[in-house]
Amino acid sequence: MPPKSPLAPASFPVMPRIAGVRLAAGACGVRYKDRTDVLLVELAPGTTVAGVLTKSLTASAPVEWCRARLGVGRGRALVVNSGNANAFTGKSGDRATMATASAVGKLVGCTKREIFLASTGVIGEPLPAERIVAGIGEVHAHLTDAAWPAAAAAIMTTDTFPKGASRTARIGNATVSINGIAKGSGMIAPDMATMLAFVFTDAKLPATVLRRLLKDGADRSFNSITVDSDTSTSDTLLLFATGKGPAHPRIAAPGDARLRDFKAKLDEVLLDLALQVVRDGEGAQKLIRISVTGAASQAAARRIGLAIANSPLVKTAIAGEDANWGRIVMAVGKAGEKANRDRMRIRMGGITIASRGERVRNFDEAPVAEHMKGREIDVEVDVGVGRAGAVVWTCDLTHGYIDINADYRS
Amino acid sequence: MPPKSPLAPASFPVMPRIAGVRLAAGACGVRYKDRTDVLLVELAPGTTVAGVLTKSLTASAPVEWCRARLGVGRGRALVVNSGNANAFTGKSGDRATMATASAVGKLVGCTKREIFLASTGVIGEPLPAERIVAGIGEVHAHLTDAAWPAAAAAIMTTDTFPKGASRTARIGNATVSINGIAKGSGMIAPDMATMLAFVFTDAKLPATVLRRLLKDGADRSFNSITVDSDTSTSDTLLLFATGKGPAHPRIAAPGDARLRDFKAKLDEVLLDLALQVVRDGEGAQKLIRISVTGAASQAAARRIGLAIANSPLVKTAIAGEDANWGRIVMAVGKAGEKANRDRMRIRMGGITIASRGERVRNFDEAPVAEHMKGREIDVEVDVGVGRAGAVVWTCDLTHGYIDINADYRS
């Protein structure tokens, strides 16, 4: 296993109990030996749910399972396994989701249509669901309201640290809680750039409201990050609301002003988790923030940002601590969005390197070179055609990425 | 300098003289020490020219220079420098092209509008054109009709071997010759995926005919290769016809049946050069051929092929000699083109791994694993929705790519 990413947070956050949420992790031997690989989350009756799923046309069986369940917006349990993605597994993949959901439905006492599933790991190998079915009773027997670190650890694949985030939020006079866990470190790109992320709150919110909040938040977080431009077949982001927290005013519409603080805190949890995914980008040594301004539209700005963020030449230059801004120009040029070569401005580490389409006169590279040695690299590009902007995040491309991915299955 | 690519051809090809073409390489010290870095090609009066140039919106000054000259379709000289791309150099870039073209026009005895220019190397640094101007007289004094290997060597940057290709073709009863040279090993992707490539023939063909032949040939060669998905600001492919070869029937239209053999041989030269570029992909250890069939259209097939070819996860898996076909499924899924997950078929090394959306029963990985150890990897994907196909080529993504690109400027 590779060492912990140098960009990892100092520690796993303190995560409070969420009323109506009980968790347990177990070792079912899906693929890995000597580690937990199945997470079971039981949710109180009445829990609402919304999701954002991969747009991949070769989505996994559990993704299709969730897609079919999200219309109703009710969930009583979540089962996640690591080690095998149950993707491109044909009919056996559908049988595996069915078997898992049936087994968990019996334990929890609900229909299988209220069970949500996610799988992550190798694609194209049949998922041995019988191992999950055989072990899930034992996992269920250990449900507690405190197992957040264990939950985050059980869903890891090539992750080098477990990912969690937590906030509290005010709705009216009540204080509700929001906890999230995530996994992901490669095959990360919009849309949607998740990997797996699961967020839970004790607020009482209808599924229609959750859907809007989650979609907006995902665009500014998981859909604004990229590690390697590869979109997983398994990307799943789910938000569950148990309604078992302190009583708060009834909320019927996502535009309700009393939701403002909750929205802000949910966005913080989503962005926190998304940036932890980038910080754990396979082989990542540096977190790169790319701010694009002066674009024709927000969508154009994001596409230009992602063209820069996904460029292997930009990412390797930054890995080499080289302020090779010429490659940023190249990436802007290939994005296919309007940009004015002769009005472009590029800043790195807050220092203007080029403006009006050429390097600034008497440019002193020393302070930029110093910035490039740091762990967090800041790139600003103004493309000189409009007033819209966007921010995207990525990491550098290093030998570590090759090490991890040239030998993942063995 | 990295060692010669293991995928390099055994030797530089024998290239005949092309009547009306004289070449010389010189060392003008643009950036490199102790090597040639400027190529001058003088073309006989009456030479016609066509070109395909990068679609980058941040194209280099010499690309814009060529774009403005191609309408007339006449060329008397070509000047290429390595070491500096003269891209994103603002007004100083335009002054540099003007100065170079003027100096060469005087030597050759033509207007500067008949001079074609190309530059390759670092982006964003002012091109010291005065060094080219100072040295070009000396280069001109050494023009010969035999300097093809030296020409191919002078335009190299991170290339590990010089690239040349040559064919003869029949037009009527006459045998004409076609010689091409190219450079490129990183920042290679459609459109258009060139790097620099220059092709010369002694046939007598109007510029309108050259344009059509070159565009068609480029789509099946340079626009079907990718090394790292990055499109250069400098991609330039030029085709010159001197008309000084053996007399042949007059050709007025690209559809003329008497052009059939010439077209085929031109396509061979273009594909030969394009594949040499992939074989010299930065850090490449394996040449990967990806054939996509069963697609809704040829364009869709090519986009799916390029999604596979550009996937860092596919490329690193192949670098690790791992037949990780799950990542191919992932790449098909993210291409955004129609594909039927449950009718897909994947073959590697001619062996069917998956069909009808899942791994074949009793799949024996041993012969595929053997294929993966070779230098040339063959991937076939049928996406199960239509009858169109396309072939693209790429190379694997290795530690060598990181080594080269994390430290290019220093």
Interface residues (C-beta under 8 A of the other chain):
Chain A: T54 S56 L57 T58 A59 A85 A87 F88 T89 G90 K91 S92 G93 V122 I123 G124 E125 P126 G186 M187 A189 D228 S229 D230 T231 S232 T233 N310 S311 P312 L313 T316 A317 A319 G320 D322 N324 W325 G326 R327 V329 M330 A331 V332 G333 K334 A335 G336 E337 K338 A339 R341 D342 M344 A354 R356 G357 E358 R359 L397 T398 H399 Y401 I402 N405 A406 D407 Y408 R409 S410
Chain B: T54 S56 L57 T58 A59 A85 A87 F88 T89 G90 K91 S92 G93 V122 I123 G124 E125 P126 G186 M187 A189 D228 S229 D230 T231 S232 T233 N310 S311 P312 L313 T316 A317 A319 G320 D322 N324 W325 G326 R327 V329 M330 A331 V332 G333 K334 A335 G336 E337 K338 A339 R341 D342 M344 A354 R356 G357 E358 R359 L397 T398 H399 Y401 I402 N405 A406 D407 Y408 R409 S410
